[in-house]
Amino acid sequence: MPNRILDQLLVALTILFDACFIGTSVLLAYWIRFESGWLQMVVIHKGEPPPLAYYFQLIPLMTFIWILTLRGVGLYRIREDVALETVLNILKASIIALIATLSAVFFLYHQHEYSRWVMILSCAMSLAFLFLSRLAIQRLKAAIQRHGIGVSRIAVVGFNATTQQLVGAMQRKTYNGYRPVGVILGEQPPSHPIPFSVLGEFMDIRNLVQKHQINEVFITSP
């Protein structure tokens, strides 16, 4: 299984996780606000709490807005590590999703009463859940690739300083998910020994790709 196919499967799994976490966040926020009693000293609510059924109606809309926003800020690209940039992008997505959800509720469900605290709490919890899910997906990908699954077999066309840097980085696992198989020589053979496996020459590249089951070809030859 090539690396890109594994990434596509993990993106689908990430979307599924996101949908589950967003729905869970709404229900958990409702429980914290109206059932737990934790906010009684902070929030004053007059009358009966809005029915839970209102929030079940809200979950599909909120999930759609979140997933669309997460896609827009690039959070459905599987990364090799979950860095500060990921946290900032999730924070940006949560703010956009909160504003978009409140706007949509005003136009679509204006006859219902929703708690702003539930909205804010659900967005805050979604932020944490979405970060943890991406961390889990990244760890899952690393574990799968350690067993040789989802690793693309790579051939490099040409041999020069760029080739040595690229293959060296792959061998040091700087590029996770790529396994260099060897080098395909270009039109001008190198004048000094090659420290990597030579698969053949460029004129025979189609047969070499099939023979060595190459998933991707990197070209470093000018």
N, C-alpha and C positions, 0 to 999 in steps of 0.2 A: 504494500500500500504506500503510494507516494506521500510526501509531506503535505502537499496541497489538499489531497483527499481527506487526510486526517484532520486538517484545519477546518475543512467544510463540515465534517461531522461534529467537531467540537464547537463550531459556531452555532449549529442547530441545537446542540445540548445547552449552550450558554443562553440562547433565546428561551428555551424551555424553562431553565432555572430562573431566568429573569421574570417570566410570566408568573411562576409559582411564588417567587419572593415578593413581587409587587402586590399580588392578591393577599398574601399572608400579612404583609405590612399594613394594609388597610384594616384588616380584621383585628390585628393585634393593637393597632392604634385606637380603634373603636373601644376595645376592651380596656385599655389603659385609661382612656378619657372618661368613659361612662360606667365601667363595671369595677375597676380595681380600687377606686377611691384614693389613688395616689395623688390626684390633682385637685382634690376637693378644696384645699387651702389656697390654691393658686388661681383656679378658674371658677368663675361664678356662672352657673347655667340656670336660667329660669325656665320652669316648665319641665315637661317630660323630654327625655333624650330622643333624638330622631330615630325612627325604626332602623334596625340593622338591615332590613331589606333594601333600604335606599342605597346602602353601601355596596350590597351585592350587585345592584344595578350599575354602580360607579366603577366597579373593578374592571370590566372589559374595556371601557373607555380609557381609564387611567393606564391600563396595561398597553393598549395600542399607542397612546401618546408617549409613554416611557420608551417603548421599543423603537419607535420612530425617532425619538430624540437621541437615544443611545447610538443608533445607526448613523445619525447625522454628525455626531461628534467623533465618529471613528472607533467606537468601543466594541464593534463586532469584527475586529481584526485580531487574530490570535497573536499575542506577543510572547517573546521569549522570557520576559520578566515583567512583573507588575511593579511599576515604578511610581514616583511622585506624579508624573504626567497622567497616569491612569486615575489617580485619586482626584486630581484637578479636573479632569474631563468628566468624571462621575459627578463631582460637585456642580460643574457647569450644567450637566444634563439634568440634575435634580432641580435646579433653580428654573430652568426652562420648562421642565415638565410640570412643576408646581404652578407656574403662571399659566401655562397652556391648559392645564386641568381646570383651574379656577374659572378661566374664560369659557371653556366648553361647558362647564356646569351651569354657568350663568345663562347660557343660551339654550341648552338642551334640557336641563333639569331645574329650571328656575322655580318650578312649583314645589320643589322639595327643599327642605332645610338641611344644610350640611354644616358640620362643625369645622371651623378653620383649624382648630387644634388637631383634629383627626388628620386633616390634610398635611399639616406641618410635620406631625409625628410620623405619619406614614412615609413621607418623603425622606425624613432623616433616617428612619430604619431601612428604607430601600437603599439609601446611599451605602450604609454599612453592609447590607446583605449582598449588593451587587459587587462591591469590592472583594468580599470574601469569596464569592462565587468565581470571580476571575482568578483569584489566587489559587483556588482549588482546581480550576480548569488548567492553569499553567502547570501545577504540580502533577496533575493527571497526564498531561501531554508528555512531560519529562519522564514519568514512570513508564508510559507506553513505549516511548522511543528508546529507553534503556533496554527493552526487549527486542529491539530491531524492527518494530512496527511503526509505520508512518515516517520512515526515513527514506528520502529520495537518493537514488544512486546517481552520482554526478560524474560527467566526463567534461574535461576542459580542453578546448581546441586552441592549440598554440602553446608555445613555451617561451616565457620571458620573465622579467621580474614580477610582473603582475600575477602571472600564473603561480609563481612560488609563494607570493603573499596570500593568494586566494586559497590554494590547497593547504598551506600551512595553517591558516585560520580555521579551515574546516577540520583539520586533524586535531587542532587544539580545542574543538567543540565550541569555537566562537560562534559558528553558524550551526545551531542545533537543528537537527532534522535533515542534514545533508551529509552524505557519505561519499567522499571522492573515490572513484574507482580507478581512474587513471587519466592519462593525457593522450589526446589525439594530435599528432603533429600537423602543422600547417604546411604551406607551400614551401617554406624555407626551413629545412631541418636545422636544429641548433648545432653550434660548433663545439659544444662541450657536453659532458655526460649529464643525463637527466636523473635526478634523485627520486623520481616517481615512476610508477608502472606505465609503460607505453602501450596503448591499446592498438595503435595502427596509424594510418595516414588519413588525412582529411578527405581524399578522393573516395575512400571506402567507408565514409561516415555512416551511411544508412545501414550497412551490414554490421558495423561495429556496435551501433546502438542496439540493434536486435540481439546480437550475440551476447553482449554483456548486460542486457536488460537495463539500459540506461533510462532513467526517468526525465532528467533534465540535462541540457548541454550549456555550459558557460563558454563564451568565446572571448579569449584574451588576445588572440592574434589580430593585428591591424589589418 
